[in-house]
Amino acid sequence: MKLILLRHGESEWNFLNQFTGWTDVGLTEKGIQEAQFSAKQILKEDILINTIYTSILLRSTHTAEIIADNIGFDKKNIKYNWRLNERHYGALQGLNKS
């Protein structure tokens, strides 16, 4: 058995260098391309994926679904769980990291 850990692709707030936490922002075009690249690497390595787990945040669900689509994984079998969400940054959310 192998465990593959992937972070979501670049989000809109990653691009802006902002603390995201639980703020639900989408992927940038680069983030979409990163997810597609990850799927290509999984296929290239001929890795069989049995289960995909993701947080409920859009940037993560979108990444997981892009990968699932590209590797032929049935999206109905993706497991979504809020416990996988990024940590909550409270008052820092939305602020620049600099």
N, C-alpha and C positions, 0 to 999 in steps of 0.2 A: 504494500500500500504506500502511496505517495501523498503527501500533503503539499499543495501549492498555495502559497499566500500571495495575493495580488492586491495592490492598492488601486483605487479608482484612478482613471485618467485625469489629466489636468482639468480642474474645475474653473468656473468663471472667477471665483475669489482666489484660487491659487494664482491665477494669472495676475490678479490685482494685488497680490501679496497681503491678503486680508485673512485674519483668523476666521475660520468658518464654523467649526463646532457643529451644532445641530441645524444651522441655517441651511435650508434646502435649495442649493444652487445647482445648476446643470453643468454639463461638460462643455468645454471649448471645442472648437474643431480639432485642435491638437489632441485634446483628451479622447475624442472619438477615434482619431488615428492611432493613439497609443493602445486603446482597447482592441482595435483591429489587429495591430501588430502582436499583441499578447496572444490573441487567438491563433495567428499564423505560427507563432513559436510553439504553441501547444500542439498544433497539427504537425509541424516539422519534427518535433521530438516524439511523435506518435504516442502521446499520453492519453490514456483512456480516462475520461472524466465521469465519475459516478454521481457526484453531487456538487452543486454550487450553492454556497451560502453567501448571503449579502446583507448589509444593513438595509434599512428602509429608506435611506436618503437617496434622492434622485441621482446624484453623481455616481453612487455605488450600484444602484439598481440598473442604471443605463449601461455602465461598464459591464456588469454581469450579463445583461441581456444581449449586448453586442457580441460578447465572447460566445455565449450560447448559440446565437444565430450563426456565427462564423464557423463553429466546430460541429454543428449539427446536433446540439444538445436541446432536448425538449424543454422549452421555457416553463412549461407547467410544473417541472420538477425543481425549479429554483426555490430555495428556502430563504424567506425574508424574515429578519428578526431585528427588532429595535436594539437588542442588546449588543449588536455589532456596530451600532452607530459610533461615530467619532465622539470623543469626550466633549462635554459641554463646556464652552469657554466663558459662559456668563457675560459679564459686561465687556469682555474683550472681543466678543463676536462682532465682526464687521470692522474692527479697527485694523489699521495697517500694522504689520509685524515689525516694521523698522523702528 
